[in-house]
Amino acid sequence: MKKLIIAFGLALSFTTPAFAFSQAECEAKAVSKDGKPIYGAAKEASIKKCMGDAKPNDCEAKAVSKDGKPLYGAAKAASIKKCEGEK
């Protein structure tokens, strides 16, 4: 059992620096079209997209009315809640 815990600890120690490197790499790429660094929510979105964490939410994509227009407000929230409940 001790060997298993030690092996697991070693495996985790090697994965953490790889994540930190990719995070720093993505932060370096977070620049606007004219080459200036971006800040705030735009920077966070850029980093998420760079790291591949920005997965489209299927339920949000399905939240459309009968005529194909996107839902807003309470109707959108109810549609997403219903969709997530079905999963």
Backbone as ProteinMPNN parsed JSONL, in Angstrom:
{"seq_chain_A": "MKKLIIAFGLALSFTTPAFAFSQAECEAKAVSKDGKPIYGAAKEASIKKCMGDAKPNDCEAKAVSKDGKPLYGAAKAASIKKCEGEK", "coords_chain_A": {"N_chain_A": [[0.822, -1.193, 0.0], [1.968, 1.215, 0.74], [3.811, 1.575, -1.303], [2.141, 2.051, -3.435], [0.972, 4.488, -2.749], [3.243, 6.125, -2.721], [4.031, 5.921, -5.406], [1.818, 7.102, -6.617], [2.016, 9.705, -5.572], [4.446, 10.509, -6.71], [3.72, 10.497, -9.409], [1.838, 12.567, -9.461], [3.478, 14.719, -8.807], [4.941, 15.083, -11.1], [3.048, 15.876, -12.962], [1.995, 18.356, -12.19], [3.933, 20.549, -12.643], [3.871, 20.577, -15.462], [1.311, 21.485, -16.022], [1.472, 24.045, -14.922], [3.351, 25.188, -16.598], [2.018, 25.219, -19.059], [-0.03, 26.948, -18.419], [1.36, 29.344, -17.978], [2.403, 29.678, -20.499], [0.075, 30.071, -21.985], [-0.793, 32.441, -20.818], [1.126, 34.154, -21.773], [0.445, 34.249, -24.422], [-1.861, 35.706, -24.386], [-2.76, 38.27, -25.827], [-3.816, 41.309, -27.452], [-5.073, 42.121, -30.793], [-3.398, 44.094, -31.724], [-1.075, 43.58, -30.401], [-0.86, 44.309, -27.731], [-0.985, 43.55, -24.209], [-3.819, 41.825, -22.785], [-6.413, 42.223, -20.31], [-8.288, 41.191, -17.358], [-11.558, 39.807, -17.759], [-11.413, 39.174, -20.454], [-8.81, 38.265, -20.724], [-8.897, 35.98, -19.1], [-10.742, 34.424, -20.534], [-9.321, 34.059, -22.896], [-7.16, 32.544, -21.964], [-8.485, 30.245, -21.068], [-9.474, 29.3, -23.506], [-7.09, 28.803, -24.837], [-5.99, 26.757, -23.276], [-7.768, 24.769, -23.727], [-9.967, 24.37, -22.168], [-12.324, 25.599, -22.631], [-15.066, 24.456, -23.311], [-17.874, 24.073, -25.382], [-21.099, 24.541, -24.054], [-23.498, 22.2, -24.3], [-26.18, 22.347, -23.534], [-26.66, 25.083, -23.396], [-26.408, 25.736, -26.054], [-28.615, 24.473, -27.08], [-30.691, 25.965, -26.123], [-32.943, 27.41, -27.557], [-35.669, 29.121, -29.187], [-38.842, 28.071, -30.689], [-38.78, 29.099, -33.226], [-36.109, 29.251, -33.754], [-34.594, 31.287, -32.631], [-32.326, 32.543, -30.134], [-32.882, 31.907, -26.633], [-33.563, 34.032, -23.776], [-32.96, 35.228, -20.431], [-35.268, 34.143, -17.944], [-36.5, 32.108, -19.401], [-34.379, 30.954, -20.795], [-32.83, 30.043, -18.648], [-34.585, 28.137, -17.524], [-34.762, 26.328, -19.645], [-32.106, 25.405, -19.83], [-31.835, 24.256, -17.297], [-33.692, 22.175, -17.475], [-32.562, 20.685, -19.541], [-30.073, 19.922, -18.415], [-31.003, 18.336, -16.383], [-31.874, 16.106, -17.697], [-29.624, 14.739, -18.391]], "CA_chain_A": [[0.0, 0.0, 0.0], [2.859, 2.376, 0.782], [4.396, 1.748, -2.631], [1.109, 2.635, -4.286], [0.857, 5.908, -2.382], [4.46, 6.796, -3.175], [3.955, 6.003, -6.868], [0.802, 8.104, -6.947], [2.597, 11.015, -5.243], [5.426, 10.827, -7.745], [3.006, 10.808, -10.647], [1.253, 13.908, -9.326], [4.525, 15.736, -8.787], [5.377, 15.336, -12.468], [1.989, 16.486, -13.761], [1.751, 19.733, -11.765], [4.73, 21.527, -13.384], [3.442, 20.646, -16.852], [0.148, 22.363, -16.048], [1.918, 25.41, -14.654], [4.035, 25.673, -17.792], [1.047, 25.539, -20.1], [-0.752, 28.131, -17.949], [2.221, 30.496, -18.246], [2.491, 29.812, -21.946], [-1.181, 30.653, -22.443], [-0.828, 33.833, -20.38], [1.999, 34.906, -22.672], [-0.263, 34.391, -25.692], [-3.059, 36.519, -24.19], [-2.518, 39.629, -26.303], [-4.818, 41.783, -28.403], [-4.658, 42.066, -32.192], [-2.295, 45.018, -31.951], [0.096, 43.138, -29.645], [-0.857, 44.77, -26.343], [-1.558, 42.539, -23.304], [-5.214, 42.022, -22.402], [-6.625, 42.073, -18.879], [-9.632, 40.911, -16.869], [-12.339, 38.683, -18.276], [-10.915, 38.822, -21.789], [-7.596, 37.472, -20.518], [-9.321, 34.676, -18.587], [-11.358, 33.698, -21.643], [-8.249, 33.7, -23.813], [-6.394, 31.468, -21.34], [-9.316, 29.037, -21.111], [-9.507, 28.828, -24.893], [-5.756, 28.298, -25.131], [-5.769, 25.504, -22.554], [-8.729, 23.774, -24.178], [-11.021, 24.186, -21.176], [-13.537, 26.278, -23.055], [-15.924, 23.53, -24.034], [-19.204, 24.638, -25.551], [-22.125, 23.892, -23.255], [-24.536, 21.709, -25.207], [-27.491, 22.815, -23.086], [-26.813, 26.486, -23.786], [-26.595, 25.762, -27.503], [-29.964, 23.983, -27.361], [-31.674, 26.894, -25.569], [-33.48, 28.25, -28.619], [-37.126, 29.07, -29.293], [-39.341, 27.236, -31.787], [-38.401, 29.684, -34.509], [-34.66, 29.208, -33.888], [-33.927, 32.422, -31.998], [-31.838, 32.179, -28.803], [-33.692, 32.31, -25.479], [-32.919, 34.923, -22.824], [-33.569, 35.37, -19.112], [-35.851, 33.006, -17.24], [-36.769, 31.027, -20.351], [-33.102, 30.299, -21.049], [-32.462, 29.325, -17.424], [-35.46, 26.969, -17.407], [-34.38, 25.383, -20.696], [-30.827, 24.806, -19.446], [-32.09, 23.407, -16.131], [-34.378, 20.985, -17.97], [-31.595, 19.933, -20.334], [-29.096, 19.33, -17.514], [-31.701, 17.322, -15.615], [-32.052, 14.925, -18.542], [-28.334, 14.056, -18.556]], "C_chain_A": [[0.869, 1.261, 0.0], [3.465, 2.652, -0.589], [3.411, 2.405, -3.586], [0.963, 4.127, -4.011], [2.07, 6.69, -2.866], [4.436, 6.959, -4.695], [2.948, 7.059, -7.302], [1.322, 9.512, -6.678], [3.622, 11.45, -6.267], [4.75, 11.213, -9.054], [2.4, 12.201, -10.593], [2.315, 14.993, -9.359], [5.032, 16.05, -10.192], [4.309, 16.025, -13.306], [1.78, 17.949, -13.415], [2.614, 20.743, -12.51], [4.32, 21.641, -14.851], [2.231, 21.551, -16.992], [0.569, 23.81, -15.856], [2.613, 25.999, -15.879], [3.03, 26.044, -18.868], [0.219, 26.761, -19.72], [0.063, 29.389, -18.27], [2.334, 30.75, -19.748], [1.229, 30.471, -22.506], [-1.313, 32.111, -22.009], [0.032, 34.7, -21.292], [1.314, 35.155, -24.018], [-1.486, 35.292, -25.603], [-2.768, 37.971, -24.539], [-3.588, 40.009, -27.308], [-4.253, 41.724, -29.826], [-3.477, 42.988, -32.479], [-1.071, 44.72, -31.087], [0.161, 43.583, -28.201], [-1.473, 43.698, -25.447], [-3.007, 42.865, -22.952], [-5.374, 41.684, -20.926], [-8.057, 41.648, -18.587], [-10.269, 39.682, -17.501], [-11.863, 38.244, -19.661], [-9.667, 37.947, -21.687], [-7.959, 36.069, -20.043], [-9.926, 33.821, -19.697], [-10.303, 33.221, -22.634], [-7.439, 32.529, -23.263], [-7.189, 30.168, -21.367], [-9.344, 28.444, -22.514], [-8.176, 28.199, -25.273], [-5.53, 26.931, -24.497], [-6.761, 24.422, -22.963], [-9.84, 23.517, -23.192], [-12.338, 24.805, -21.618], [-14.367, 25.358, -23.933], [-17.3, 24.167, -24.218], [-20.221, 23.844, -24.733], [-23.264, 23.491, -24.183], [-25.907, 22.245, -24.828], [-27.708, 24.281, -23.461], [-27.042, 26.601, -25.288], [-28.007, 25.34, -27.886], [-31.055, 24.927, -26.861], [-32.123, 27.896, -26.637], [-34.991, 28.096, -28.667], [-37.529, 28.212, -30.489], [-38.945, 27.781, -33.158], [-36.88, 29.81, -34.683], [-33.905, 30.36, -33.265], [-33.471, 32.021, -30.598], [-32.76, 32.704, -27.692], [-32.883, 33.198, -24.548], [-33.647, 34.854, -21.489], [-34.07, 34.071, -18.514], [-36.122, 31.827, -18.171], [-35.49, 30.244, -20.651], [-32.684, 29.467, -19.842], [-33.286, 28.055, -17.254], [-35.09, 25.906, -18.432], [-33.084, 24.664, -20.341], [-31.017, 23.853, -18.273], [-32.75, 22.09, -16.562], [-33.402, 20.093, -18.73], [-30.59, 19.226, -19.425], [-29.725, 18.236, -16.65], [-31.855, 16.025, -16.38], [-30.76, 14.125, -18.663], [-28.094, 13.058, -17.468]], "O_chain_A": [[0.543, 2.25, -0.658], [3.615, 3.805, -0.992], [3.792, 3.21, -4.435], [0.844, 4.928, -4.938], [1.928, 7.804, -3.369], [4.783, 8.022, -5.21], [3.194, 7.818, -8.24], [1.091, 10.418, -7.479], [3.67, 12.619, -6.651], [5.172, 12.155, -9.724], [2.447, 12.937, -11.579], [2.072, 16.078, -9.887], [5.501, 17.159, -10.449], [4.644, 16.701, -14.278], [1.412, 18.726, -14.296], [2.07, 21.739, -12.986], [4.419, 22.726, -15.424], [2.124, 22.302, -17.962], [0.078, 24.701, -16.55], [2.469, 27.189, -16.16], [3.176, 27.077, -19.522], [-0.192, 27.528, -20.591], [-0.477, 30.375, -18.77], [2.357, 31.895, -20.2], [1.306, 31.322, -23.392], [-1.876, 32.928, -22.738], [-0.305, 35.855, -21.552], [1.58, 36.162, -24.674], [-2.09, 35.614, -26.625], [-2.556, 38.801, -23.655], [-4.196, 39.144, -27.939], [-3.107, 41.328, -30.035], [-2.659, 42.711, -33.356], [-0.133, 45.516, -31.043], [1.129, 43.277, -27.504], [-2.393, 43.0, -25.876], [-3.378, 44.033, -22.834], [-4.567, 40.947, -20.36], [-8.93, 41.733, -19.45], [-9.615, 38.667, -17.741], [-11.914, 37.059, -19.988], [-9.49, 37.008, -22.463], [-7.4, 35.083, -20.523], [-9.648, 32.625, -19.783], [-10.386, 32.106, -23.148], [-7.073, 31.622, -24.011], [-6.636, 29.107, -21.655], [-9.249, 27.229, -22.685], [-8.143, 27.175, -25.955], [-4.942, 26.047, -25.119], [-6.6, 23.265, -22.575], [-10.589, 22.552, -23.345], [-13.373, 24.538, -21.007], [-14.361, 25.478, -25.158], [-17.831, 24.749, -23.272], [-20.196, 22.613, -24.728], [-23.915, 24.347, -24.782], [-26.712, 22.563, -25.704], [-28.822, 24.673, -23.807], [-27.789, 27.469, -25.74], [-28.54, 25.794, -28.898], [-32.232, 24.709, -27.15], [-31.735, 29.064, -26.62], [-35.535, 27.076, -28.243], [-36.678, 27.693, -31.211], [-38.793, 27.029, -34.121], [-36.418, 30.411, -35.652], [-32.678, 30.407, -33.362], [-34.153, 31.241, -29.934], [-33.334, 33.787, -27.797], [-31.655, 33.127, -24.531], [-34.813, 34.466, -21.429], [-33.399, 33.04, -18.565], [-35.987, 30.673, -17.766], [-35.517, 29.017, -20.75], [-32.239, 28.328, -19.987], [-32.75, 27.011, -16.881], [-35.101, 24.714, -18.123], [-32.972, 23.453, -20.53], [-30.434, 22.769, -18.248], [-32.398, 21.021, -16.063], [-33.424, 18.872, -18.572], [-30.285, 18.052, -19.64], [-29.034, 17.307, -16.233], [-31.956, 14.956, -15.778], [-30.801, 12.944, -19.007], [-27.056, 12.396, -17.455]]}, "name": "protein", "num_of_chains": 1, "seq": "MKKLIIAFGLALSFTTPAFAFSQAECEAKAVSKDGKPIYGAAKEASIKKCMGDAKPNDCEAKAVSKDGKPLYGAAKAASIKKCEGEK"}
